[in-house]
Amino acid sequence: QVQLVESGGGLVQPGGCLRLSCASSRSIDSFYRVGWYRQAPGQKRELVATMPSLGDSNYADSVKGRCTISRDNGKDTVYLHMNTLKPEDTAVYSCNVEPYGAEPGYWGQGTQVTVSS
């Protein structure tokens, strides 16, 4: 089992920025991919950004240039830096990790981001 704890969400004005954190109970070196997803009310969950252990990160078109996914292996934490936030970024943001092998992926409980003036 892996426990993921997200933090950093909140209410922010349009144009503002946030940094979301996802702390893992297992070394993030053990995952072949980590990522952030979001779900707005009445919408399906969608990918925001993923970062493989090797290779380039992947971003949704809607956040390219405004979001950066990063990881701190020493702290076993994955981050999502978001800039120039828009009202349409309002959603519950969840962290996901995918272990190597047949073990299923894990999700955090989510953190609410609300962009509003």
Number of C-alpha atoms within 10 A of each C-alpha: 9 14 14 22 18 23 17 14 18 13 14 18 14 17 14 14 17 18 15 22 24 27 21 20 14 14 14 23 15 12 16 15 19 27 25 26 19 22 19 17 9 6 9 9 15 13 18 24 23 23 21 15 14 8 7 9 16 16 20 14 11 11 18 12 12 14 21 20 22 18 18 12 11 9 12 15 21 25 22 23 14 19 17 15 22 17 15 12 20 20 21 18 27 26 29 21 26 19 17 12 8 7 9 10 15 15 18 19 14 22 21 19 22 21 20 16 9
